[in-house]
Amino acid sequence: MVDHHHWQLDGSAPELYERYLVPAITQKWADDLVGRAQPRAGEEVLDVACGTGVVARSASRCMLHGHVTG
């Protein structure tokens, strides 16, 4: 007997990536990268090829004030 039941997650690929993979994997990498770069309050940060913006968001939390562009 063949089971024809399939599972499907609700949401688009970018939404699912942001919901599941960013918190589990890429957030840790982003925080590590920002920690190594050590942006300071008042500086400007440019995140080139930012994808979901996980690095830009991490930098903005680290800096408190400044300018982050993704």
C-alpha positions as CSV (number, residue, x, y, z in Angstrom):
1,M,0.0,0.0,0.0
2,V,1.4,3.4,-1.0
3,D,0.9,6.3,1.3
4,H,-0.1,9.3,-0.8
5,H,-0.3,11.8,2.1
6,H,2.1,14.7,1.8
7,W,2.9,17.4,4.2
8,Q,3.3,21.0,3.2
9,L,4.3,24.1,5.3
10,D,2.2,27.2,4.9
11,G,4.0,30.2,3.5
12,S,6.3,31.2,0.7
13,A,9.9,30.0,0.5
14,P,11.3,33.4,1.8
15,E,8.8,33.4,4.7
16,L,9.7,29.8,5.7
17,Y,13.4,30.5,5.4
18,E,13.0,33.5,7.7
19,R,10.8,31.6,10.1
20,Y,12.9,28.4,10.5
21,L,16.4,28.7,9.1
22,V,17.3,32.2,10.2
23,P,16.7,31.6,13.9
24,A,18.2,28.1,13.8
25,I,21.3,28.8,11.7
26,T,22.0,32.1,10.1
27,Q,21.2,34.3,13.1
28,K,24.2,32.7,14.9
29,W,26.5,33.4,11.9
30,A,25.2,37.0,11.6
31,D,25.8,37.7,15.3
32,D,29.3,36.2,15.0
33,L,30.1,38.4,11.9
34,V,28.8,41.6,13.6
35,G,30.8,40.7,16.7
36,R,33.9,40.4,14.7
37,A,33.2,43.7,12.8
38,Q,32.4,45.5,16.0
39,P,30.3,48.4,14.6
40,R,30.0,51.2,17.1
41,A,27.2,53.6,17.8
42,G,27.0,56.5,15.3
43,E,28.9,54.6,12.5
44,E,27.5,53.6,9.2
45,V,27.1,50.0,8.1
46,L,26.5,48.7,4.5
47,D,25.3,45.1,4.2
48,V,25.9,44.2,0.5
49,A,23.9,41.3,-0.9
50,C,21.9,41.3,2.4
51,G,19.4,38.6,1.5
52,T,16.9,38.5,4.3
53,G,18.7,41.3,6.2
54,V,19.7,39.1,9.1
55,V,23.2,40.7,9.3
56,A,21.8,44.3,8.9
57,R,19.3,43.7,11.7
58,S,22.0,42.2,14.0
59,A,24.2,45.3,13.3
60,S,21.4,47.7,14.1
61,R,20.7,46.0,17.4
62,C,24.4,46.1,18.3
63,M,24.9,49.8,17.4
64,L,21.8,51.2,19.2
65,H,22.1,54.3,16.9
66,G,23.8,54.9,13.7
67,H,22.9,54.1,10.1
68,V,22.5,50.6,8.7
69,T,21.8,50.0,5.0
70,G,21.0,46.7,3.4
